[in-house]
């Protein structure tokens, strides 16, 4: 449904999580500041200067409705931060399993860090602005500034923790193991 009408992705719950969603972005510097704020939300307790340093390794991208960012099973070459727009992740080998990707989400982080294949196909539902951390930039970052690279490792751990909690909750609620 969301692939046909992205406006269905918006609801009141989303407003609770993104305090800056309605922020007016008037220039590229505002957008970059907003992106840093979004990254800071992913790693509480980390110094803003360290997150700003990490963000310097990201490059801006604009993707149009209908674009595919990557396909499930392809090599992970980057991680991306969604600053604006609408994306949806689809599991190709599942029966129509889709997950909406919210503004502020970092995607592809696990594949980049672990150097493994993509777990899903990501579709662009409406024009989107993303900031991308390439494999090359990641390798430079790890070598030149391991403390800064640790911020991305922390984001990966946080996301993995949330995913495990989600699975545990589903097992508890349904009283059965997923197949």
C-alpha positions, 0 to 999 in steps of 0.5 A: 500500500505504501508503495502506491501512496507514500502519504499513508506512511505519516501518522501521529506516532511518527511525530512522537519520535522525530522532534525536529521533523517539521524543522524549516531547512532553508539552506544546505548548512541547515540540512547538514546541521539537521543530519548531525542532530539525527545522527546524535539521536542514534548515539546518545552520550556521544560528543557532538564534535565527534558526530560532526567529525563522523558526518564529514565522511558522508556525502549528500545524495538525492534519489527520486521516486521509483529508484532502488537504493540497493537489492537484497543479496548485493554487496554492501558498499555504503551506509545511508542516513535518511534526512528527508523523503520516504523509503521502504525495505522489502524482503525478497524471499518473504511473503510481502514483508515490508518495513517503512524506513523513517527519517533519521534512520541509518540503513546499511550500517551492519552490512558496511561494518560486517562487509556482508550482503544486503538483507533487503531491497530498499525502494524510494517512495518519494524524492529523498535526501540521504547522506551516504558513507561509502566503503572507501570512506569507512576504511579511511575513517577506521584507519585515521580516526578509530575513535570516530569510527567507534560512533558507527560501531555504537550505532550498529550495536544499538540497532542490533539490540533493537532488532533482537528485542523486537524478535524476542517480543514477537516470540513472547507475544506469539509464544512461538519461534519464527520460521 
